Amino acid sequence: MRIGDLLTRAARWYPDKEAVVFEETRLTYRELNERTNRLAAALVDMGVKPRDRVGVICHNSHHFTESFFACAKIGAAATNLNWRLSPKELAFLINDAGPDVVIFSKRFEYLFEPMKQEIEKKTRFIAVDGLIDKEMIDYEKLISKYKPDEPRVTVDQDNTVLLLYTSGTTGRPKGVMLTHKNMMANAFSTIIEMEMNRDWNILGLLPMFHVGIFVLIDMVLIGAKVTYVHSFDPKAIFEVVQKEKTTVTAFTPVIFRFLLDHPDIDNYDLSSLKTIIYATAPMPVELLKRSIKKFNCDFIQFFGMTETSPTLTMLVREDHVLEGPEYKVKWLGSAGRPIADVQVRVVDEKGKDCPPGVIGEIIGTGNNVMKGYYNMPQATADAIRDGWYYSGDMGYFDEHGYLFIADRKKDMIISGGENIYPREVEEAILLLNGVADVAVIGIPDDTWGEAVKAIVVKKPDADLTETMVIDHCKKNIASYKKPKSVDFVDVLPRSALGKVLKHELREPFWKGKERKV
């Protein structure tokens, strides 16, 4: 089965069931499928062929849903781009993916002109929520010209359905190619593990440009409902949950903190919530315990990455034990067990399995493992060896088979649920006059989980300040990647081979912390 078939099936079996709610728009499965088919026909008429890429820069909404499934139905790859990036970063990704068509939301109008100036080839833009310039094509006017018939396109299950960019430690983002087969494998396994059913009414808060879009695929497969919120606003979340009687939602650890600390939380009826899913960053155990007590519902955690579509392991609802045997309570700090149809190992540097309690690299295999990195065969070969994806994350299994994340082999920082790679920030800082050397690390942050810290070596007589470094980064990379603080030192510690010893830089900040991430 292909991803596009899921919506066709849902429209046939649940035509009058509400599928998507966004602000004042409410669509049944029949209506959603018809609008999607119209867009699919328009894209084909614009010359989009199987295996082509279609850029999508759009907020969570029915438009986003239609764009993704329209691409899936015609065999194209939805290239969902992070609208939090800078115009230069977005242009780089569009240049790399090479789509002829980009679906662009007017909500991000401030990005459009500077981004467009950096795009190397002529690109047509379909405008969501209104035109930005006269060359754009209005979304609603476009789809109104086409019939709602199912596309007659042969789609191979090994076609890329999603091209998602994840920053690389080398500084160049990697385009992760996820196929219909990958996403279907993840869908069946996660539906089983999360015990999903047709009554699920989920709050779609987390940005769908992430691989978290897998939950949307799951929802359509089982014929459930999603209510979108396009940006984070605690009161808006409370209001939507109360009004729509939301039963399921997904949060990052930082969102839990903001919601729990909000003074109005007790003024809303949130009793409809039955399940809360959390992921993207390590969840402090005390925050998890506090959340379980406050929301008084089931919790599910998943661990994985874009390259695995994304789920490798899951801490299911019955494993969230607050009281009981010590080893079970300890599972609250774990990432759970491998999900159905996925194998996970922890191996040493020679590729041999580590015994329980011994830290090694986490690797995984299954039909959910990506096709590879777009136009990066060597990076693909480095990451996938003998069918196993080498994650670069370090961890260990306990004697009961539960996975604990210990540290990251790569130096990635997770701040507020966003992945930040130090090399990218370091390269931006090195462009600033007066910088001789720099290292970027993640340090503990009570609000965001981790905060970005730059440790800078000045050139002789350079007049640099913390504010100058941070402001420079704001102009050159996405704002969420900029350092929150800057320290100045005379020299960076390095190994005999010249490698910066980041563990020495991190140690004073993480001393006494149970987890090093």
C-alpha positions as CSV (number, residue, x, y, z in Angstrom):
1,M,0.0,0.0,0.0
2,R,1.2,3.5,-0.8
3,I,0.7,6.5,1.4
4,G,-1.7,8.2,-1.0
5,D,-3.9,5.1,-0.9
6,L,-4.5,5.7,2.8
7,L,-6.5,8.9,2.2
8,T,-8.4,7.3,-0.8
9,R,-9.4,4.5,1.5
10,A,-10.4,6.7,4.4
11,A,-12.6,8.8,2.1
12,R,-14.3,5.6,0.9
13,W,-14.9,4.0,4.3
14,Y,-15.4,7.2,6.5
15,P,-16.7,9.8,4.0
16,D,-18.6,11.9,6.5
17,K,-16.3,11.6,9.4
18,E,-14.5,14.8,10.4
19,A,-10.8,14.4,9.4
20,V,-9.1,17.8,9.8
21,V,-10.0,21.0,11.7
22,F,-8.0,24.2,11.3
23,E,-9.3,27.5,12.7
24,E,-12.7,27.9,10.9
25,T,-12.2,25.1,8.4
26,R,-13.6,21.7,9.1
27,L,-13.2,19.0,6.5
28,T,-14.6,15.5,6.3
29,Y,-12.6,12.7,4.8
30,R,-14.5,13.0,1.6
31,E,-13.9,16.7,1.4
32,L,-10.2,16.4,2.3
33,N,-9.7,13.7,-0.3
34,E,-11.4,15.7,-3.1
35,R,-9.4,18.8,-2.4
36,T,-6.2,16.7,-2.3
37,N,-7.1,15.1,-5.7
38,R,-7.7,18.5,-7.2
39,L,-4.2,19.7,-6.0
40,A,-2.7,16.5,-7.3
41,A,-4.2,17.0,-10.8
42,A,-2.9,20.6,-10.7
43,L,0.6,19.5,-9.9
44,V,0.6,16.9,-12.7
45,D,-0.7,19.6,-15.1
46,M,2.3,21.8,-13.9
47,G,4.6,19.1,-15.0
48,V,5.4,17.4,-11.7
49,K,6.3,13.7,-12.4
50,P,6.9,10.7,-10.2
51,R,10.2,11.1,-8.3
52,D,10.2,14.9,-8.6
53,R,10.4,17.0,-5.5
54,V,7.7,19.5,-4.4
55,G,8.8,22.1,-1.8
56,V,6.4,22.8,1.0
57,I,6.9,25.8,3.3
58,C,3.6,25.9,5.2
59,H,2.2,26.0,8.7
60,N,0.2,23.1,10.2
61,S,-3.2,23.2,8.5
62,H,-5.5,21.4,6.0
63,H,-3.3,23.0,3.3
64,F,-0.3,21.2,4.6
65,T,-2.2,17.9,4.8
66,E,-3.5,18.3,1.2
67,S,0.0,19.1,-0.1
68,F,1.6,16.1,1.5
69,F,-1.0,13.6,0.3
70,A,-1.2,15.1,-3.2
71,C,2.5,14.6,-3.6
72,A,2.1,11.0,-2.3
73,K,-0.7,10.2,-4.8
74,I,1.4,11.3,-7.8
75,G,4.6,9.7,-6.7
76,A,6.4,13.0,-5.9
77,A,8.4,13.7,-2.8
78,A,7.1,16.3,-0.5
79,T,10.1,18.3,0.6
80,N,8.8,19.8,3.8
81,L,11.0,22.7,4.8
82,N,11.5,24.2,8.3
83,W,10.0,27.8,8.2
84,R,12.1,28.6,11.2
85,L,15.2,28.7,9.1
86,S,16.7,31.9,7.6
87,P,16.0,32.8,4.0
88,K,19.6,31.8,3.0
89,E,19.2,28.4,4.6
90,L,15.8,27.8,3.0
91,A,17.2,28.8,-0.4
92,F,20.2,26.4,0.0
93,L,17.8,23.5,0.6
94,I,15.6,24.4,-2.3
95,N,18.7,24.6,-4.5
96,D,19.8,21.2,-3.3
97,A,16.4,19.5,-3.8
98,G,15.7,21.3,-7.0
99,P,11.9,21.4,-7.0
100,D,10.1,23.2,-9.9
101,V,7.2,23.9,-7.6
102,V,7.1,25.2,-4.1
103,I,3.9,25.6,-2.0
104,F,4.4,28.7,0.2
105,S,2.3,30.2,3.0
106,K,1.8,33.9,3.2
107,R,2.3,33.6,7.0
108,F,6.0,33.5,6.2
109,E,6.0,36.4,3.8
110,Y,9.0,38.0,5.5
111,L,11.1,35.1,4.3
112,F,10.0,35.1,0.7
113,E,11.9,37.9,-1.2
114,P,15.3,37.3,0.4
115,M,14.9,33.6,-0.1
116,K,13.8,33.9,-3.7
117,Q,16.8,36.0,-4.6
118,E,19.1,33.1,-3.5
119,I,17.3,30.4,-5.5
120,E,19.3,29.4,-8.6
121,K,16.6,28.1,-10.9
122,K,13.2,29.4,-12.0
123,T,10.7,28.1,-9.5
124,R,6.9,28.4,-9.5
125,F,5.2,29.2,-6.2
126,I,1.7,28.2,-5.2
127,A,0.5,30.7,-2.6
128,V,-1.4,29.6,0.5
129,D,-3.5,32.3,2.2
130,G,-2.9,34.9,-0.4
131,L,-0.4,36.1,-3.0
132,I,2.9,37.7,-2.1
133,D,3.8,38.7,-5.6
134,K,2.1,38.7,-9.0
135,E,4.0,35.7,-10.3
136,M,2.6,33.4,-7.6
137,I,-0.4,31.0,-8.2
138,D,-3.3,31.2,-5.8
139,Y,-3.8,27.8,-4.1
140,E,-7.6,28.0,-3.9
141,K,-8.1,29.3,-7.4
142,L,-5.8,26.7,-8.8
143,I,-7.5,23.6,-7.3
144,S,-10.9,24.9,-8.2
145,K,-10.0,24.4,-11.9
146,Y,-9.6,20.6,-11.5
147,K,-11.9,17.6,-11.0
148,P,-11.7,15.7,-7.7
149,D,-11.0,12.4,-9.5
150,E,-8.3,10.0,-8.2
151,P,-5.0,10.5,-10.0
152,R,-4.1,7.9,-12.6
153,V,-0.4,7.6,-11.7
154,T,1.6,4.5,-11.0
155,V,3.5,4.9,-7.7
156,D,6.2,2.5,-6.6
157,Q,6.5,1.8,-2.9
158,D,10.2,2.4,-3.1
159,N,9.6,6.0,-4.4
160,T,10.6,8.7,-2.0
161,V,7.5,10.2,-0.4
162,L,9.3,12.5,2.0
163,L,12.5,14.4,1.6
164,L,13.4,15.9,5.0
165,Y,16.5,17.8,5.7
166,T,18.5,17.2,8.8
167,S,21.6,19.3,9.7
168,G,24.9,17.4,9.4
169,T,27.9,17.6,11.6
170,T,29.9,18.5,8.6
171,G,27.9,21.7,8.3
172,R,26.0,20.6,5.1
173,P,22.3,19.5,5.7
174,K,21.5,16.0,4.6
175,G,18.3,15.3,2.7
176,V,16.8,12.1,4.2
177,M,14.9,10.1,1.6
178,L,11.9,8.2,3.2
179,T,9.9,5.9,0.9
180,H,6.3,4.8,1.0
181,K,7.6,1.5,2.3
182,N,9.5,3.2,5.1
183,M,6.6,5.3,6.3
184,M,4.0,2.4,6.0
185,A,6.3,0.2,8.1
186,N,6.5,2.8,10.8
187,A,2.8,3.4,10.6
188,F,1.8,-0.2,11.2
189,S,4.3,-0.7,14.1
190,T,3.5,2.6,15.9
191,I,-0.3,2.0,15.6
192,I,0.2,-1.3,17.3
193,E,2.5,-0.1,20.0
194,M,0.4,3.1,20.8
195,E,-2.9,1.1,20.6
196,M,-4.4,3.7,18.3
197,N,-8.0,3.6,17.4
198,R,-10.6,5.5,15.2
199,D,-11.8,7.5,18.2
200,W,-8.5,9.3,18.5
201,N,-8.9,13.1,18.2
202,I,-5.4,14.5,18.2
203,L,-4.1,18.0,18.7
204,G,-1.7,18.7,15.9
205,L,0.7,21.2,17.6
206,L,4.2,20.1,16.7
207,P,5.4,21.3,13.3
208,M,4.7,18.9,10.5
209,F,7.8,19.8,8.7
210,H,9.5,17.4,11.1
211,V,9.4,13.6,10.7
212,G,6.6,13.8,13.4
213,I,4.4,13.9,10.3
214,F,4.3,10.1,10.8
215,V,1.4,10.7,13.4
216,L,-0.7,12.3,10.6
217,I,-0.1,9.2,8.4
218,D,-1.2,7.0,11.3
219,M,-4.3,9.1,11.9
220,V,-5.4,8.8,8.2
221,L,-4.7,5.1,8.1
222,I,-7.1,4.4,11.0
223,G,-9.6,7.2,10.1
224,A,-9.1,9.4,13.2
225,K,-9.2,13.2,13.5
226,V,-6.6,15.9,13.8
227,T,-7.1,19.5,15.0
228,Y,-4.3,21.8,14.0
229,V,-2.7,24.6,16.0
230,H,-0.3,26.5,13.9
231,S,1.9,28.0,16.6
232,F,2.6,27.5,20.3
233,D,0.3,29.5,22.6
234,P,-0.6,27.8,25.9
235,K,-4.0,29.5,26.2
236,A,-4.9,28.6,22.6
237,I,-3.9,25.0,23.4
238,F,-6.1,24.9,26.5
239,E,-9.0,26.4,24.5
240,V,-8.8,24.0,21.6
241,V,-8.5,20.9,23.9
242,Q,-11.5,22.1,25.9
243,K,-13.6,23.0,22.8
244,E,-12.8,20.0,20.6
245,K,-12.6,17.5,23.4
246,T,-9.1,16.5,22.3
247,T,-8.2,13.0,23.4
248,V,-4.5,12.8,22.3
249,T,-1.7,15.3,21.9
250,A,2.1,15.3,21.4
251,F,4.4,17.6,23.3
252,T,8.2,18.2,23.7
253,P,9.6,18.4,27.2
254,V,9.9,22.2,27.0
255,I,6.2,22.5,26.1
256,F,5.3,20.5,29.3
257,R,7.2,23.0,31.3
258,F,5.5,26.0,29.8
259,L,2.0,24.5,30.2
260,L,2.5,23.3,33.7
261,D,3.8,26.7,34.8
262,H,1.0,28.6,33.1
263,P,-1.2,30.4,35.7
264,D,-4.4,29.6,33.8
265,I,-4.0,25.9,33.4
266,D,-6.6,25.1,36.1
267,N,-9.2,27.4,34.5
268,Y,-9.7,24.9,31.6
269,D,-11.3,21.5,31.4
270,L,-8.6,19.2,30.0
271,S,-10.2,16.0,31.2
272,S,-10.8,14.8,27.6
273,L,-7.1,14.1,27.3
274,K,-6.5,10.3,27.4
275,T,-3.0,10.0,26.0
276,I,0.0,12.3,25.7
277,I,2.9,11.5,23.4
278,Y,6.3,13.0,24.0
279,A,9.6,12.9,22.1
280,T,12.3,14.9,20.3
281,A,14.5,15.5,23.5
282,P,15.3,13.8,26.7
283,M,12.5,14.2,29.3
284,P,13.7,15.0,32.8
285,V,12.3,12.3,35.1
286,E,11.0,14.9,37.7
287,L,9.2,16.8,34.9
288,L,7.7,13.6,33.6
289,K,6.4,12.6,37.1
290,R,4.9,16.1,37.5
291,S,3.2,15.9,34.1
292,I,1.7,12.5,34.8
293,K,0.2,13.6,38.0
294,K,-1.1,16.9,36.6
295,F,-2.7,15.5,33.4
296,N,-3.8,12.2,34.9
297,C,-3.7,10.3,31.7
298,D,-1.6,7.8,29.8
299,F,1.9,8.8,28.5
300,I,3.8,7.3,25.6
301,Q,7.4,8.2,24.6
302,F,9.1,7.3,21.3
303,F,12.8,7.5,20.4
304,G,14.2,7.6,16.9
305,M,15.4,9.9,14.2
306,T,14.4,11.1,10.8
307,E,16.5,8.4,9.2
308,T,14.3,5.7,10.8
309,S,11.0,7.1,9.8
310,P,11.4,7.8,12.9
311,T,10.6,5.3,15.5
312,L,13.1,2.8,17.0
313,T,11.9,2.3,20.5
314,M,8.9,3.3,22.6
315,L,8.1,3.5,26.3
316,V,4.5,2.5,26.2
317,R,1.7,3.6,28.5
318,E,1.9,0.7,31.0
319,D,5.7,1.3,31.4
320,H,5.1,4.7,33.0
321,V,5.3,3.5,36.5
322,L,5.5,6.0,39.3
323,E,5.4,3.5,42.2
324,G,6.6,-0.1,42.3
325,P,9.8,-2.0,41.9
326,E,12.8,0.2,41.6
327,Y,13.8,-1.2,38.2
328,K,10.3,-0.3,36.8
329,V,10.3,3.2,38.2
330,K,13.8,3.6,36.6
331,W,12.2,3.0,33.2
332,L,10.8,6.5,33.3
333,G,14.3,7.6,32.4
334,S,14.6,5.2,29.5
335,A,13.6,5.3,25.9
336,G,11.6,2.1,26.2
337,R,11.9,-1.1,24.1
338,P,12.3,-1.7,20.3
339,I,8.9,-1.4,18.5
340,A,7.3,-4.2,16.5
341,D,9.2,-5.2,13.3
342,V,12.3,-3.1,14.3
343,Q,15.6,-4.5,15.7
344,V,17.8,-2.3,17.9
345,R,21.3,-3.1,19.1
346,V,24.0,-1.4,21.1
347,V,27.4,-2.1,19.7
348,D,31.1,-1.3,20.5
349,E,33.6,0.2,18.1
350,K,34.1,-3.3,16.5
351,G,30.4,-3.8,15.9
352,K,30.0,-6.4,18.6
353,D,26.9,-6.3,20.9
354,C,27.5,-4.6,24.3
355,P,26.3,-6.5,27.4
356,P,23.5,-4.9,29.5
357,G,24.7,-1.8,31.3
358,V,27.6,-1.2,28.9
359,I,27.4,1.9,26.7
360,G,27.8,1.7,23.0
361,E,26.5,3.1,19.7
362,I,22.7,2.6,19.1
363,I,22.0,1.0,15.7
364,G,18.7,-0.2,14.1
365,T,17.3,-2.1,11.2
366,G,13.9,-2.7,9.7
367,N,11.7,-1.6,6.8
368,N,11.6,1.9,8.4
369,V,15.3,2.6,7.7
370,M,15.7,5.4,5.1
371,K,16.5,4.8,1.4
372,G,19.5,7.1,1.9
373,Y,20.7,10.7,1.8
374,Y,19.8,12.6,-1.3
375,N,22.7,12.9,-3.7
376,M,25.1,11.9,-0.9
377,P,26.2,8.3,-1.6
378,Q,29.2,8.3,0.7
379,A,27.2,9.7,3.6
380,T,24.6,7.0,3.0
381,A,27.3,4.3,3.0
382,D,28.8,5.6,6.2
383,A,25.4,5.6,7.9
384,I,23.9,2.3,6.7
385,R,26.1,-0.7,6.9
386,D,24.9,-4.2,6.2
387,G,21.3,-2.9,6.5
388,W,21.9,-1.4,9.9
389,Y,21.6,2.4,10.5
390,Y,24.3,3.7,12.8
391,S,22.7,6.5,14.7
392,G,25.7,8.1,16.4
393,D,23.7,8.1,19.6
394,M,25.2,6.3,22.6
395,G,23.3,4.3,25.1
396,Y,22.8,0.9,26.8
397,F,20.2,-1.7,27.5
398,D,19.3,-2.7,31.0
399,E,18.9,-6.4,31.9
400,H,15.2,-6.1,30.9
401,G,15.8,-4.9,27.4
402,Y,15.0,-1.2,28.0
403,L,17.2,1.3,26.2
404,F,18.8,4.2,28.1
405,I,20.3,7.1,26.1
406,A,23.6,8.0,27.7
407,D,25.2,10.6,25.5
408,R,25.6,11.5,21.8
409,K,28.5,10.3,19.8
410,K,27.9,13.3,17.6
411,D,27.9,16.7,19.2
412,M,24.3,17.5,18.4
413,I,22.5,19.9,20.8
414,I,18.7,19.5,21.5
415,S,17.2,22.8,22.6
416,G,13.5,23.1,22.9
417,G,13.0,20.0,20.7
418,E,15.1,21.5,17.9
419,N,18.3,19.7,16.7
420,I,21.3,22.1,16.5
421,Y,24.6,21.0,15.2
422,P,27.6,22.9,16.7
423,R,29.7,22.8,13.5
424,E,27.1,24.9,11.7
425,V,27.1,27.5,14.5
426,E,30.9,27.4,14.7
427,E,31.2,28.1,11.0
428,A,28.9,31.1,11.3
429,I,30.9,32.5,14.2
430,L,34.2,32.0,12.3
431,L,32.9,34.5,9.7
432,L,33.0,37.3,12.3
433,N,36.1,39.5,12.2
434,G,38.2,39.0,15.3
435,V,37.4,35.4,15.9
436,A,40.5,33.1,15.9
437,D,38.9,29.9,17.1
438,V,35.5,28.7,18.5
439,A,33.8,25.7,19.9
440,V,30.1,25.3,20.5
441,I,28.6,23.0,23.1
442,G,25.3,22.4,24.8
443,I,24.9,23.2,28.4
444,P,22.0,22.4,30.8
445,D,19.0,24.7,30.7
446,D,16.0,24.3,32.9
447,T,13.6,25.7,30.3
448,W,14.9,24.4,27.0
449,G,16.7,21.2,28.1
450,E,20.0,22.4,26.6
451,A,21.2,25.9,25.6
452,V,23.8,26.7,23.0
453,K,27.1,28.1,24.4
454,A,29.9,29.4,22.3
455,I,33.5,29.4,23.6
456,V,35.5,31.9,21.6
457,V,39.2,32.6,21.2
458,K,39.8,36.2,20.0
459,K,42.4,37.4,17.6
460,P,45.0,39.7,19.2
461,D,43.6,43.1,19.9
462,A,40.1,42.1,18.7
463,D,37.3,44.0,20.3
464,L,34.6,41.4,20.6
465,T,31.7,41.1,23.0
466,E,29.1,38.5,23.8
467,T,26.4,40.7,22.2
468,M,28.4,41.1,19.0
469,V,28.8,37.3,18.6
470,I,25.1,36.6,19.2
471,D,23.9,39.4,16.9
472,H,26.2,38.1,14.2
473,C,24.7,34.7,14.5
474,K,21.1,36.0,14.3
475,K,21.9,37.5,10.9
476,N,23.5,34.4,9.4
477,I,21.6,31.4,10.9
478,A,18.2,30.6,12.3
479,S,17.6,32.5,15.5
480,Y,17.0,29.3,17.6
481,K,20.5,28.2,16.7
482,K,22.3,31.2,18.0
483,P,24.3,31.0,21.3
484,K,22.5,31.9,24.4
485,S,25.8,32.8,26.0
486,V,29.4,33.3,25.0
487,D,32.6,32.7,27.0
488,F,36.0,34.0,25.9
489,V,39.2,31.9,26.5
490,D,42.8,32.1,25.6
491,V,43.0,28.7,24.0
492,L,40.7,25.6,23.3
493,P,41.8,22.2,24.7
494,R,42.8,19.9,21.8
495,S,44.0,16.4,21.4
496,A,47.4,15.4,19.9
497,L,45.6,15.2,16.5
498,G,44.2,18.8,16.9
499,K,40.6,17.8,17.7
500,V,38.9,20.1,20.2
501,L,38.2,18.1,23.4
502,K,34.6,19.1,23.8
503,H,34.0,16.8,26.7
504,E,36.5,18.9,28.7
505,L,34.6,22.0,27.8
506,R,31.2,20.4,28.8
507,E,32.3,18.8,32.0
508,P,32.1,21.9,34.3
509,F,28.5,22.5,33.2
510,W,27.3,18.9,33.3
511,K,29.1,18.0,36.5
512,G,26.7,16.2,38.9
513,K,24.0,15.7,36.1
514,E,22.8,12.2,35.7
515,R,22.3,12.6,31.9
516,K,24.8,14.1,29.6
517,V,22.2,15.2,27.1
